Amino acid sequence: MKITYYGHACFLLETKDNKVLFDPFISPNELAKHIDISSIEADYILLSHGHEDHVADAEAIAKRTGATIVAAFEITSWYAQKGIEKLWPMNIGGQKHFPFGLVKFVTAVHSSVLPDGSYGGNPGGFVIENEEGCLYFAGDTALTRDMELIKDQFNLNWAILPIGDNFTMGVDDAIRACDFIGCDQVLGMHFDTFPYIQIDQEAAKMAFKKAKKELVLLEIGASSELG
């Protein structure tokens, strides 16, 4: 599995000859202004919830690439009205085998409304599992005991967790989440994009290290192999 970070909560996962894009919010993000969204290829676009800072570029990328949007039923219905035909609706607790692996849509404690005010259904996260590994993309969420159910079903190699606090978990709760999900290797997301969620990156890394866990904060545009 290879992962590329495009800022905020947007990651591109390359696995089993498929490109899976999570929560594309790039063109409105000042920190990601050097990223050209027209250069991003995707076979699937997974949307955790409907907030603009997670879906802003989904329509443009889906229409250009022909990617299938995978999201809550209400979100896929919204994109259907925009003329997008390749859609796969899900809801919390459901799972589906795609060409790149098993996807389970799991609980996130947050809110969800689409950019025009339409109801976005339940927010969620995704667990992706195949023979190359197992990854949890938490989406925007508070710390919740429901995360322990993930550990019961999956052996995670990596987790992508929000650490910016204020709207989601902060660093301390993300460290606790590691124990709930049974995974000590974390890619951080949802931090520094806006003043509300600015963090001390070095202090965050040290807090994880003190807890005997690893926090990786990729530069925007950088890639890493997930071993």
MDAnalysis code that builds the backbone (N, CA, C; Angstrom):
import MDAnalysis as mda
import numpy as np

u = mda.Universe.empty(681, n_residues=227, atom_resindex=np.repeat(np.arange(227), 3), trajectory=True)
u.add_TopologyAttr("name", ["N", "CA", "C"] * 227)
u.add_TopologyAttr("resid", np.arange(1, 228))
u.add_TopologyAttr("resname", ["MET", "LYS", "ILE", "THR", "TYR", "TYR", "GLY", "HIS", "ALA", "CYS", "PHE", "LEU", "LEU", "GLU", "THR", "LYS", "ASP", "ASN", "LYS", "VAL", "LEU", "PHE", "ASP", "PRO", "PHE", "ILE", "SER", "PRO", "ASN", "GLU", "LEU", "ALA", "LYS", "HIS", "ILE", "ASP", "ILE", "SER", "SER", "ILE", "GLU", "ALA", "ASP", "TYR", "ILE", "LEU", "LEU", "SER", "HIS", "GLY", "HIS", "GLU", "ASP", "HIS", "VAL", "ALA", "ASP", "ALA", "GLU", "ALA", "ILE", "ALA", "LYS", "ARG", "THR", "GLY", "ALA", "THR", "ILE", "VAL", "ALA", "ALA", "PHE", "GLU", "ILE", "THR", "SER", "TRP", "TYR", "ALA", "GLN", "LYS", "GLY", "ILE", "GLU", "LYS", "LEU", "TRP", "PRO", "MET", "ASN", "ILE", "GLY", "GLY", "GLN", "LYS", "HIS", "PHE", "PRO", "PHE", "GLY", "LEU", "VAL", "LYS", "PHE", "VAL", "THR", "ALA", "VAL", "HIS", "SER", "SER", "VAL", "LEU", "PRO", "ASP", "GLY", "SER", "TYR", "GLY", "GLY", "ASN", "PRO", "GLY", "GLY", "PHE", "VAL", "ILE", "GLU", "ASN", "GLU", "GLU", "GLY", "CYS", "LEU", "TYR", "PHE", "ALA", "GLY", "ASP", "THR", "ALA", "LEU", "THR", "ARG", "ASP", "MET", "GLU", "LEU", "ILE", "LYS", "ASP", "GLN", "PHE", "ASN", "LEU", "ASN", "TRP", "ALA", "ILE", "LEU", "PRO", "ILE", "GLY", "ASP", "ASN", "PHE", "THR", "MET", "GLY", "VAL", "ASP", "ASP", "ALA", "ILE", "ARG", "ALA", "CYS", "ASP", "PHE", "ILE", "GLY", "CYS", "ASP", "GLN", "VAL", "LEU", "GLY", "MET", "HIS", "PHE", "ASP", "THR", "PHE", "PRO", "TYR", "ILE", "GLN", "ILE", "ASP", "GLN", "GLU", "ALA", "ALA", "LYS", "MET", "ALA", "PHE", "LYS", "LYS", "ALA", "LYS", "LYS", "GLU", "LEU", "VAL", "LEU", "LEU", "GLU", "ILE", "GLY", "ALA", "SER", "SER", "GLU", "LEU", "GLY"])
u.atoms.positions = np.array([
    [0.843, -1.194, 0.000],
    [0.000, 0.000, 0.000],
    [0.885, 1.253, 0.000],
    [0.531, 2.183, -0.870],
    [1.216, 3.470, -0.913],
    [0.199, 4.561, -0.613],
    [0.610, 5.527, 0.199],
    [-0.299, 6.603, 0.569],
    [0.322, 7.945, 0.204],
    [-0.476, 8.848, -0.346],
    [-0.044, 10.212, -0.649],
    [-0.988, 11.175, 0.055],
    [-0.415, 12.201, 0.663],
    [-1.197, 13.174, 1.430],
    [-1.398, 14.432, 0.605],
    [-2.659, 14.872, 0.469],
    [-2.980, 16.081, -0.267],
    [-3.530, 17.185, 0.636],
    [-3.274, 17.082, 1.925],
    [-3.691, 18.127, 2.848],
    [-5.000, 17.836, 3.540],
    [-5.155, 18.413, 4.719],
    [-6.348, 18.314, 5.553],
    [-6.690, 16.854, 5.829],
    [-7.732, 16.302, 5.198],
    [-8.080, 14.893, 5.407],
    [-8.035, 14.106, 4.107],
    [-7.331, 14.637, 3.117],
    [-7.308, 14.018, 1.800],
    [-6.061, 13.159, 1.599],
    [-6.295, 11.876, 1.341],
    [-5.218, 10.928, 1.075],
    [-5.569, 10.124, -0.170],
    [-4.535, 9.727, -0.906],
    [-4.699, 8.816, -2.025],
    [-4.010, 7.505, -1.673],
    [-4.787, 6.435, -1.638],
    [-4.268, 5.099, -1.359],
    [-4.131, 4.344, -2.676],
    [-2.940, 3.814, -2.913],
    [-2.698, 2.992, -4.093],
    [-2.488, 1.561, -3.640],
    [-3.394, 0.677, -4.051],
    [-3.346, -0.712, -3.610],
    [-4.029, -1.600, -4.642],
    [-3.431, -2.720, -4.922],
    [-3.997, -3.707, -5.868],
    [-4.389, -3.055, -7.202],
    [-3.484, -2.232, -7.710],
    [-3.677, -1.567, -9.006],
    [-4.887, -0.643, -9.035],
    [-5.329, -0.204, -7.876],
    [-6.426, 0.763, -7.787],
    [-5.964, 1.989, -7.004],
    [-6.546, 3.120, -7.369],
    [-6.275, 4.376, -6.666],
    [-7.551, 4.820, -5.953],
    [-7.443, 4.919, -4.634],
    [-8.601, 5.211, -3.787],
    [-8.357, 6.553, -3.089],
    [-9.187, 7.528, -3.395],
    [-9.025, 8.885, -2.872],
    [-10.010, 9.125, -1.739],
    [-9.503, 9.606, -0.607],
    [-10.338, 9.925, 0.542],
    [-10.536, 11.435, 0.648],
    [-11.775, 11.853, 0.837],
    [-12.162, 13.207, 1.255],
    [-11.382, 14.335, 0.562],
    [-11.577, 14.499, -0.767],
    [-10.789, 15.498, -1.490],
    [-11.210, 16.949, -1.236],
    [-10.403, 17.620, -0.452],
    [-10.525, 19.066, -0.200],
    [-9.132, 19.632, -0.477],
    [-8.926, 20.063, -1.720],
    [-7.583, 20.465, -2.143],
    [-7.577, 21.883, -2.697],
    [-8.366, 22.123, -3.740],
    [-8.313, 23.427, -4.407],
    [-8.682, 24.602, -3.495],
    [-9.589, 24.465, -2.503],
    [-9.852, 25.600, -1.613],
    [-8.851, 25.709, -0.460],
    [-7.949, 24.748, -0.329],
    [-7.026, 24.697, 0.805],
    [-5.762, 25.481, 0.473],
    [-5.563, 26.586, 1.142],
    [-4.395, 27.430, 0.881],
    [-3.089, 26.670, 1.095],
    [-3.080, 25.737, 2.024],
    [-1.859, 24.978, 2.308],
    [-1.529, 23.991, 1.190],
    [-2.517, 23.697, 0.337],
    [-2.309, 22.731, -0.749],
    [-2.343, 23.409, -2.118],
    [-2.045, 24.700, -2.154],
    [-2.183, 25.442, -3.415],
    [-1.211, 24.965, -4.491],
    [-0.162, 24.250, -4.101],
    [0.798, 23.742, -5.080],
    [0.344, 22.423, -5.708],
    [-0.799, 21.874, -5.259],
    [-1.314, 20.615, -5.791],
    [-2.295, 20.912, -6.935],
    [-2.045, 20.321, -8.098],
    [-2.924, 20.469, -9.251],
    [-3.907, 19.302, -9.256],
    [-5.175, 19.566, -8.985],
    [-6.131, 18.455, -8.884],
    [-6.342, 17.752, -10.226],
    [-6.020, 18.431, -11.308],
    [-6.179, 17.787, -12.615],
    [-5.153, 16.688, -12.836],
    [-4.146, 16.630, -11.987],
    [-3.122, 15.586, -12.105],
    [-3.442, 14.360, -11.259],
    [-4.502, 14.432, -10.465],
    [-4.840, 13.342, -9.554],
    [-5.768, 12.355, -10.247],
    [-5.342, 11.101, -10.281],
    [-6.163, 10.038, -10.849],
    [-6.807, 9.243, -9.710],
    [-7.997, 8.762, -9.941],
    [-8.694, 7.977, -8.915],
    [-9.643, 6.984, -9.576],
    [-9.708, 5.796, -9.004],
    [-10.688, 4.801, -9.418],
    [-11.920, 4.837, -8.514],
    [-11.679, 5.194, -7.255],
    [-12.745, 5.306, -6.258],
    [-12.499, 6.556, -5.424],
    [-13.585, 7.200, -5.014],
    [-13.513, 8.340, -4.093],
    [-14.376, 8.000, -2.899],
    [-13.767, 7.879, -1.736],
    [-14.484, 7.546, -0.506],
    [-14.686, 8.815, 0.302],
    [-15.938, 9.119, 0.603],
    [-16.287, 10.337, 1.338],
    [-16.817, 9.962, 2.713],
    [-16.181, 10.456, 3.756],
    [-16.573, 10.104, 5.124],
    [-17.835, 10.822, 5.564],
    [-18.041, 12.043, 5.071],
    [-19.243, 12.816, 5.398],
    [-19.343, 13.987, 4.432],
    [-20.363, 14.820, 4.601],
    [-20.685, 15.791, 3.576],
    [-20.098, 17.179, 3.715],
    [-19.348, 17.461, 4.774],
    [-18.837, 18.817, 4.966],
    [-17.929, 19.236, 3.803],
    [-17.992, 20.513, 3.466],
    [-17.272, 21.013, 2.294],
    [-15.777, 20.744, 2.379],
    [-15.217, 20.790, 3.592],
    [-13.777, 20.559, 3.715],
    [-13.415, 19.080, 3.586],
    [-14.371, 18.271, 3.086],
    [-14.105, 16.860, 2.796],
    [-14.609, 16.457, 1.409],
    [-15.411, 17.290, 0.778],
    [-15.992, 16.915, -0.515],
    [-15.760, 17.943, -1.621],
    [-15.050, 19.023, -1.343],
    [-15.010, 20.166, -2.260],
    [-14.631, 19.800, -3.695],
    [-13.678, 18.882, -3.860],
    [-13.201, 18.544, -5.200],
    [-13.723, 17.203, -5.707],
    [-14.634, 16.587, -4.968],
    [-15.101, 15.240, -5.337],
    [-15.803, 15.236, -6.688],
    [-16.686, 16.197, -6.912],
    [-17.437, 16.215, -8.174],
    [-16.505, 16.376, -9.363],
    [-15.592, 17.335, -9.291],
    [-14.691, 17.597, -10.418],
    [-13.811, 16.390, -10.718],
    [-13.266, 15.772, -9.678],
    [-12.375, 14.631, -9.889],
    [-13.154, 13.422, -10.385],
    [-14.341, 13.204, -9.849],
    [-15.150, 12.058, -10.275],
    [-15.549, 12.189, -11.741],
    [-15.959, 13.382, -12.153],
    [-16.381, 13.571, -13.537],
    [-15.212, 13.442, -14.508],
    [-14.028, 13.884, -14.092],
    [-12.862, 13.802, -14.987],
    [-12.309, 12.393, -15.082],
    [-12.264, 11.687, -13.970],
    [-11.613, 10.373, -13.932],
    [-12.579, 9.209, -14.135],
    [-13.875, 9.447, -13.921],
    [-14.837, 8.350, -13.955],
    [-14.813, 7.506, -12.695],
    [-14.250, 8.046, -11.624],
    [-14.174, 7.315, -10.355],
    [-15.564, 7.074, -9.783],
    [-15.697, 5.995, -9.049],
    [-16.933, 5.683, -8.325],
    [-16.892, 6.345, -6.957],
    [-17.922, 7.107, -6.618],
    [-18.017, 7.718, -5.296],
    [-18.686, 6.726, -4.346],
    [-18.021, 6.456, -3.229],
    [-18.536, 5.571, -2.186],
    [-18.782, 6.423, -0.942],
    [-20.008, 6.434, -0.467],
    [-20.347, 7.303, 0.662],
    [-21.703, 6.897, 1.220],
    [-22.136, 7.607, 2.243],
    [-23.470, 7.397, 2.795],
    [-24.523, 7.578, 1.704],
    [-25.632, 6.869, 1.840],
    [-26.695, 6.891, 0.835],
    [-27.114, 8.310, 0.474],
    [-27.260, 9.164, 1.476],
    [-27.724, 10.529, 1.225],
    [-26.723, 11.315, 0.383],
    [-25.437, 11.044, 0.581],
    [-24.406, 11.749, -0.183],
    [-24.379, 11.265, -1.624],
    [-24.449, 9.956, -1.830],
    [-24.456, 9.460, -3.213],
    [-25.711, 9.930, -3.958],
    [-26.829, 10.035, -3.254],
    [-28.047, 10.548, -3.887],
    [-27.859, 11.989, -4.336],
    [-27.160, 12.763, -3.541],
    [-26.877, 14.167, -3.862],
    [-26.015, 14.264, -5.116],
    [-25.014, 13.396, -5.213],
    [-24.151, 13.416, -6.400],
    [-24.871, 12.887, -7.637],
    [-25.833, 12.007, -7.442],
    [-26.626, 11.534, -8.575],
    [-27.360, 12.701, -9.236],
    [-27.815, 13.640, -8.424],
    [-28.508, 14.814, -8.955],
    [-27.568, 15.722, -9.736],
    [-26.277, 15.539, -9.558],
    [-25.274, 16.324, -10.282],
    [-24.803, 15.606, -11.542],
    [-25.445, 14.505, -11.856],
    [-25.126, 13.802, -13.081],
    [-24.054, 12.748, -12.968],
    [-23.622, 12.445, -11.757],
    [-22.629, 11.390, -11.573],
    [-23.351, 10.051, -11.468],
    [-22.931, 9.103, -12.293],
    [-23.625, 7.824, -12.365],
    [-22.919, 6.710, -11.599],
    [-21.603, 6.805, -11.451],
    [-20.852, 5.741, -10.790],
    [-20.822, 6.026, -9.290],
    [-21.758, 5.413, -8.588],
    [-21.966, 5.678, -7.168],
    [-22.183, 4.365, -6.435],
    [-21.717, 4.311, -5.185],
    [-22.007, 3.141, -4.354],
    [-22.416, 3.623, -2.964],
    [-23.717, 3.541, -2.648],
    [-24.183, 3.998, -1.334],
    [-23.899, 2.969, -0.245],
    [-23.578, 3.458, 0.940],
    [-23.361, 2.591, 2.101],
    [-24.012, 3.234, 3.320],
    [-24.027, 2.493, 4.405],
    [-24.432, 3.058, 5.687],
    [-23.680, 2.336, 6.794],
    [-23.741, 2.901, 7.985],
    [-22.917, 2.450, 9.104],
    [-23.110, 0.958, 9.370],
    [-21.990, 0.246, 9.488],
    [-22.010, -1.174, 9.791],
    [-21.990, -2.064, 8.571],
    [-22.244, -1.477, 7.386],
    [-22.234, -2.263, 6.163],
    [-20.833, -2.444, 5.623],
    [-20.638, -3.503, 4.856],
    [-19.360, -3.725, 4.209],
    [-19.580, -4.246, 2.798],
    [-18.550, -4.046, 1.960],
    [-18.651, -4.421, 0.553],
    [-17.259, -4.775, 0.045],
    [-17.185, -5.829, -0.764],
    [-15.933, -6.190, -1.419],
    [-15.827, -5.438, -2.748],
    [-14.803, -4.609, -2.850],
    [-14.481, -3.900, -4.082],
    [-13.228, -4.536, -4.695],
    [-12.870, -4.185, -5.919],
    [-11.668, -4.765, -6.520],
    [-10.394, -4.534, -5.709],
    [-10.360, -3.470, -4.917],
    [-9.169, -3.184, -4.128],
    [-9.232, -3.761, -2.712],
    [-10.344, -4.401, -2.350],
    [-10.426, -5.019, -1.033],
    [-11.766, -4.806, -0.361],
    [-11.847, -5.304, 0.845],
    [-13.053, -5.138, 1.656],
    [-13.117, -3.721, 2.217],
    [-14.294, -3.114, 2.131],
    [-14.529, -1.809, 2.745],
    [-15.645, -1.959, 3.770],
    [-15.381, -1.560, 4.999],
    [-16.425, -1.502, 6.021],
    [-16.616, -0.055, 6.430],
    [-17.884, 0.368, 6.445],
    [-18.241, 1.736, 6.824],
    [-18.554, 1.729, 8.314],
    [-17.731, 2.415, 9.096],
    [-17.816, 2.316, 10.551],
    [-18.220, 3.648, 11.177],
    [-18.596, 3.580, 12.416],
    [-19.120, 4.736, 13.139],
    [-18.112, 5.876, 13.252],
    [-18.592, 7.092, 13.058],
    [-17.875, 8.305, 13.432],
    [-18.858, 9.186, 14.189],
    [-18.398, 9.814, 15.232],
    [-19.253, 10.709, 16.018],
    [-18.922, 12.139, 15.600],
    [-19.788, 12.702, 14.772],
    [-19.537, 14.014, 14.184],
    [-20.882, 14.547, 13.676],
    [-20.889, 15.321, 12.619],
    [-22.107, 15.787, 11.961],
    [-21.875, 15.699, 10.464],
    [-22.921, 15.917, 9.674],
    [-22.759, 15.797, 8.224],
    [-23.856, 16.573, 7.519],
    [-23.426, 17.583, 6.779],
    [-24.338, 18.344, 5.936],
    [-23.571, 18.700, 4.676],
    [-24.223, 18.659, 3.538],
    [-23.561, 18.939, 2.269],
    [-23.439, 20.444, 2.028],
    [-22.576, 20.853, 1.111],
    [-22.292, 22.283, 0.948],
    [-23.504, 23.167, 0.702],
    [-24.575, 22.626, 0.109],
    [-25.759, 23.454, -0.135],
    [-26.782, 23.362, 0.990],
    [-26.399, 22.702, 2.094],
    [-27.298, 22.569, 3.227],
    [-28.097, 21.285, 3.244],
    [-27.966, 20.461, 2.221],
    [-28.687, 19.186, 2.184],
    [-28.181, 18.258, 3.286],
    [-29.079, 17.420, 3.781],
    [-28.739, 16.442, 4.809],
    [-27.724, 15.442, 4.260],
    [-26.670, 15.195, 5.020],
    [-25.592, 14.321, 4.573],
    [-25.605, 12.933, 5.162],
    [-26.676, 12.563, 5.863],
    [-26.720, 11.235, 6.463],
    [-25.761, 11.116, 7.636],
    [-25.451, 9.881, 7.988],
    [-24.545, 9.639, 9.114],
    [-23.089, 9.782, 8.682],
    [-22.277, 10.502, 9.461],
    [-20.841, 10.513, 9.176],
    [-20.260, 9.142, 9.493],
    [-19.124, 8.836, 8.889],
    [-18.514, 7.525, 9.136],
    [-17.032, 7.529, 8.870],
    [-16.438, 6.377, 9.060],
    [-15.053, 6.120, 8.692],
    [-15.018, 4.851, 7.869],
    [-13.841, 4.524, 7.342],
    [-13.704, 3.350, 6.489],
    [-12.551, 2.471, 6.964],
    [-12.773, 1.172, 6.985],
    [-11.683, 0.216, 7.141],
    [-11.493, -0.467, 5.794],
    [-10.261, -0.451, 5.293],
    [-9.908, -1.079, 4.026],
    [-9.006, -2.271, 4.328],
    [-9.382, -3.452, 3.864],
    [-8.589, -4.646, 4.141],
    [-8.387, -5.453, 2.860],
    [-7.134, -5.805, 2.587],
    [-6.807, -6.746, 1.526],
    [-5.507, -7.446, 1.893],
    [-4.951, -8.247, 0.982],
    [-3.756, -9.010, 1.311],
    [-2.522, -8.141, 1.488],
    [-2.599, -6.857, 1.075],
    [-1.477, -5.946, 1.259],
    [-1.465, -5.293, 2.639],
    [-2.593, -5.325, 3.341],
    [-2.638, -4.719, 4.665],
    [-4.039, -4.290, 5.050],
    [-4.128, -3.609, 6.181],
    [-5.419, -3.162, 6.706],
    [-5.268, -1.751, 7.241],
    [-6.108, -0.844, 6.749],
    [-6.016, 0.582, 7.052],
    [-7.364, 1.094, 7.535],
    [-7.332, 1.915, 8.573],
    [-8.538, 2.570, 9.096],
    [-8.440, 4.054, 8.835],
    [-9.392, 4.589, 8.060],
    [-9.527, 6.030, 7.843],
    [-10.695, 6.493, 8.697],
    [-10.410, 7.226, 9.755],
    [-11.431, 7.512, 10.765],
    [-12.437, 8.569, 10.345],
    [-12.093, 9.400, 9.355],
    [-12.944, 10.542, 9.081],
    [-12.904, 11.508, 10.252],
    [-13.832, 12.430, 10.284],
    [-13.926, 13.357, 11.413],
    [-14.702, 12.666, 12.528],
    [-14.090, 12.534, 13.678],
    [-14.790, 11.847, 14.759],
    [-14.258, 12.244, 16.120],
    [-15.120, 12.102, 17.096],
    [-14.717, 12.132, 18.487],
    [-14.198, 10.745, 18.865],
    [-13.564, 10.645, 19.989],
    [-13.216, 9.339, 20.544],
    [-14.507, 8.637, 20.946],
    [-14.642, 7.379, 20.537],
    [-15.851, 6.632, 20.873],
    [-15.511, 5.175, 21.149],
    [-16.221, 4.583, 22.074],
    [-16.006, 3.170, 22.399],
    [-16.335, 2.254, 21.223],
    [-17.108, 2.745, 20.259],
    [-17.394, 1.943, 19.073],
    [-16.110, 1.548, 18.339],
    [-15.043, 2.317, 18.537],
    [-13.775, 1.977, 17.899],
    [-13.254, 0.616, 18.338],
    [-13.636, 0.193, 19.536],
    [-13.181, -1.107, 20.016],
    [-13.721, -2.251, 19.153],
    [-14.856, -2.029, 18.503],
    [-15.412, -3.044, 17.611],
    [-14.505, -3.277, 16.408],
    [-13.772, -2.249, 15.997],
    [-12.838, -2.400, 14.876],
    [-11.746, -3.399, 15.245],
    [-11.216, -3.266, 16.455],
    [-10.175, -4.195, 16.916],
    [-10.684, -5.618, 16.984],
    [-11.978, -5.788, 17.283],
    [-12.549, -7.131, 17.359],
    [-12.579, -7.826, 16.003],
    [-12.709, -7.054, 14.925],
    [-12.865, -7.641, 13.595],
    [-11.603, -7.585, 12.742],
    [-10.773, -6.563, 12.948],
    [-9.646, -6.328, 12.050],
    [-8.322, -6.239, 12.804],
    [-7.258, -6.605, 12.118],
    [-5.901, -6.394, 12.608],
    [-5.289, -5.252, 11.794],
    [-5.397, -4.054, 12.320],
    [-4.958, -2.870, 11.587],
    [-3.441, -2.769, 11.524],
    [-2.946, -2.350, 10.358],
    [-1.538, -2.004, 10.218],
    [-1.313, -0.512, 10.453],
    [-2.248, 0.295, 9.961],
    [-2.157, 1.749, 10.083],
    [-3.543, 2.337, 10.323],
    [-3.555, 3.492, 10.969],
    [-4.792, 4.256, 11.142],
    [-4.537, 5.705, 10.755],
    [-5.497, 6.297, 10.086],
    [-5.466, 7.732, 9.779],
    [-6.463, 8.397, 10.700],
    [-5.946, 9.185, 11.649],
    [-6.784, 9.750, 12.707],
    [-6.721, 11.274, 12.709],
    [-7.847, 11.934, 12.989],
    [-7.821, 13.389, 13.162],
    [-7.147, 13.753, 14.482],
    [-6.351, 14.814, 14.453],
    [-5.610, 15.203, 15.669],
    [-5.718, 16.701, 15.961],
    [-6.544, 17.429, 15.207],
    [-6.568, 18.880, 15.317],
    [-7.399, 19.446, 16.449],
    [-8.168, 18.563, 17.130],
    [-9.014, 18.992, 18.246],
    [-10.103, 19.962, 17.769],
    [-10.844, 20.521, 18.685],
    [-11.911, 21.496, 18.462],
    [-13.121, 20.902, 17.740],
    [-12.959, 20.411, 16.504],
    [-14.055, 19.796, 15.761],
    [-14.016, 18.266, 15.824],
    [-12.888, 17.712, 16.226],
    [-12.660, 16.263, 16.232],
    [-11.824, 15.896, 17.454],
    [-11.359, 14.679, 17.480],
    [-10.373, 14.301, 18.493],
    [-9.151, 15.206, 18.403],
    [-8.530, 15.405, 19.561],
    [-7.215, 16.020, 19.592],
    [-6.162, 14.943, 19.796],
    [-4.958, 15.363, 20.067],
    [-3.838, 14.429, 20.200],
    [-4.068, 13.422, 21.319],
    [-4.481, 13.888, 22.490],
    [-4.649, 12.979, 23.626],
    [-5.699, 11.909, 23.350],
    [-6.820, 12.303, 22.769],
    [-7.857, 11.323, 22.463],
    [-7.437, 10.399, 21.323],
    [-6.648, 10.912, 20.378],
    [-6.153, 10.056, 19.300],
    [-5.224, 8.974, 19.854],
    [-4.434, 9.317, 20.870],
    [-3.579, 8.326, 21.521],
    [-4.432, 7.256, 22.199],
    [-5.485, 7.672, 22.861],
    [-6.395, 6.698, 23.475],
    [-7.071, 5.843, 22.410],
    [-7.402, 6.464, 21.272],
    [-8.041, 5.720, 20.185],
    [-7.146, 4.582, 19.695],
    [-5.846, 4.789, 19.730],
    [-4.912, 3.735, 19.309],
    [-5.141, 2.457, 20.112],
    [-5.385, 2.607, 21.398],
    [-5.631, 1.436, 22.240],
    [-6.986, 0.811, 21.909],
    [-7.975, 1.637, 21.628],
    [-9.299, 1.121, 21.300],
    [-9.265, 0.290, 20.020],
    [-8.502, 0.739, 19.020],
    [-8.496, 0.076, 17.719],
    [-7.368, -0.947, 17.586],
    [-6.451, -0.956, 18.543],
    [-5.350, -1.916, 18.498],
    [-4.320, -1.613, 17.433],
    [-4.001, -0.333, 17.260],
    [-3.039, 0.077, 16.233],
    [-2.216, 1.245, 16.752],
    [-0.898, 1.103, 16.715],
    [-0.012, 2.132, 17.250],
    [0.714, 2.935, 16.181],
    [0.392, 2.691, 14.905],
    [1.002, 3.461, 13.817],
    [-0.068, 4.353, 13.191],
    [0.145, 5.665, 13.295],
    [-0.901, 6.631, 12.941],
    [-0.374, 7.663, 11.951],
    [-1.179, 7.926, 10.942],
    [-1.003, 9.093, 10.090],
    [-1.967, 10.158, 10.582],
    [-1.454, 11.336, 10.855],
    [-2.309, 12.403, 11.353],
    [-3.020, 13.144, 10.235],
    [-4.238, 13.598, 10.519],
    [-4.998, 14.400, 9.557],
    [-5.836, 15.429, 10.315],
    [-6.449, 16.313, 9.530],
    [-7.378, 17.319, 10.069],
    [-6.686, 18.189, 11.131],
    [-5.574, 18.783, 10.714],
    [-4.834, 19.685, 11.596],
    [-4.212, 20.805, 10.752],
    [-4.069, 21.980, 11.342],
    [-3.345, 23.130, 10.783],
    [-4.027, 23.828, 9.603],
    [-5.064, 23.267, 9.015],
    [-5.686, 23.872, 7.842],
    [-6.317, 25.215, 8.174],
    [-6.940, 25.298, 9.336],
    [-7.616, 26.508, 9.798],
    [-7.097, 26.877, 11.180],
    [-7.243, 28.144, 11.584],
    [-6.767, 28.540, 12.915],
    [-7.357, 27.699, 14.048],
    [-8.602, 27.256, 13.917],
    [-9.240, 26.473, 14.969],
    [-8.513, 25.164, 15.261],
    [-7.793, 24.635, 14.271],
    [-7.219, 23.291, 14.425],
    [-5.699, 23.294, 14.271],
    [-5.071, 24.436, 14.524],
    [-3.613, 24.475, 14.484],
    [-3.033, 23.762, 15.703],
    [-1.960, 23.033, 15.478],
    [-1.334, 22.267, 16.559],
    [0.173, 22.514, 16.581],
    [0.800, 22.096, 17.662],
    [2.257, 22.040, 17.764],
    [2.659, 20.650, 17.288],
    [3.170, 20.549, 16.084],
    [3.444, 19.240, 15.492],
    [4.495, 18.457, 16.268],
    [5.535, 19.114, 16.690],
    [6.592, 18.399, 17.418],
    [6.080, 17.897, 18.763],
    [5.263, 18.712, 19.435],
    [4.691, 18.275, 20.711],
    [3.769, 17.082, 20.504],
    [3.032, 17.085, 19.395],
    [2.137, 15.964, 19.094],
    [2.934, 14.682, 18.884],
    [4.010, 14.773, 18.119],
    [4.850, 13.600, 17.882],
    [5.452, 13.084, 19.181],
    [5.869, 13.995, 20.033],
    [6.475, 13.597, 21.304],
    [5.450, 12.926, 22.211],
    [4.214, 13.424, 22.198],
    [3.167, 12.822, 23.015],
    [2.904, 11.382, 22.574],
    [2.867, 11.156, 21.270],
    [2.700, 9.791, 20.772],
    [3.894, 8.928, 21.153],
    [5.089, 9.468, 21.001],
    [6.293, 8.696, 21.324],
    [6.325, 8.321, 22.797],
    [5.925, 9.251, 23.652],
    [5.885, 8.979, 25.092],
    [4.907, 7.857, 25.405],
    [3.849, 7.762, 24.618],
    [2.842, 6.704, 24.795],
    [3.230, 5.418, 24.069],
    [4.464, 5.406, 23.504],
    [4.978, 4.239, 22.765],
    [4.159, 3.959, 21.496],
    [3.816, 5.057, 20.828],
    [3.098, 4.975, 19.563],
    [3.791, 5.895, 18.560],
    [3.487, 5.709, 17.287],
    [4.138, 6.489, 16.242],
    [3.128, 7.375, 15.530],
    [3.436, 8.663, 15.439],
    [2.624, 9.611, 14.680],
    [3.436, 10.111, 13.501],
    [2.933, 9.894, 12.298],
    [3.568, 10.373, 11.075],
    [2.746, 11.526, 10.524],
    [3.412, 12.656, 10.295],
    [2.757, 13.829, 9.712],
    [3.419, 14.094, 8.369],
    [2.770, 13.668, 7.303],
    [3.341, 13.822, 5.974],
    [3.237, 15.268, 5.496],
    [4.229, 15.695, 4.727],
    [4.125, 16.969, 4.039],
    [3.083, 16.850, 2.928],
    [2.403, 17.937, 2.630],
    [1.386, 17.903, 1.587],
    [2.052, 17.630, 0.237],
    [1.589, 16.583, -0.419],
    [2.173, 16.142, -1.669],
    [3.145, 14.990, -1.517],
    [3.510, 14.657, -0.268],
    [4.465, 13.584, -0.015],
    [3.768, 12.234, 0.035],
    [4.526, 11.181, -0.262],
    [4.011, 9.819, -0.274],
    [4.818, 8.948, 0.666],
    [4.222, 7.836, 1.067],
    [4.898, 6.872, 1.939],
    [4.370, 5.482, 1.660],
    [5.225, 4.501, 1.755],
    [4.815, 3.105, 1.677],
    [4.355, 2.645, 3.065],
    [3.198, 2.036, 3.133],
    [2.680, 1.556, 4.400],
    [3.049, 0.089, 4.543],
    [4.095, -0.172, 5.340],
    [4.563, -1.537, 5.512],
    [3.824, -2.248, 6.643],
])
